[in-house]
């Protein structure tokens, strides 16, 4: 949101003067999305921006003409939000988190920190549209690294039960999927992982700030800034289907040194040198 707001300011928009921003938050509750989408559409807004796949699906089910800008969506093609990146079609366009290299990079980071890595747990959100692609990509990346994956699918309210299953299976490390619901439970997830002495990696910067070990993924701030450009173009008359979807170009590596110390891990100097931020 901060990146999105800054991007709008850079383009000359001032909230309350030449722009009205109407905010709606579901607080991680999917059952509220349809009603919130309906509220925005009834207000006859010029464009809707969202970083939630489920929210955009809720909007699409109600309306296929109001322009929608994706601010950071994991798998817009797999979830049929757009036909392709080059030719999105329809009323939806914007920026995506999707990058085929990310799953392999996160596994490689874990191997640097845990050289004896053999089994990796994958904590993912059940019934979440991008989960299937996330799992498939990670499985494909794990094969050439000779790593076995253990999949743990949970709803956000089942996180403690999920970690009891993780404890029974004893993976060497844990990958945490980035979802809006999991971000809301980031502190809980990080704490439970530390209790099990599990090194973790995620896309989520928020996860590292509350105790996760590693984060590697696109700069969500930069994606928000770029999404503002899409809003500007649409407000000036460009149709969404004329604006290709853009993939991320800026990636961040964040390392939590305090968590590494708690886990008794030594972060290699090469990783420290290339990290964008170290949290201590």
Order of alpha helices (4+ residues) and beta strands (2+ residues): alpha-alpha-beta-alpha-beta-beta-alpha-beta-alpha-beta-alpha-beta-alpha-alpha-beta-alpha-beta-alpha-beta-beta-alpha-alpha-beta
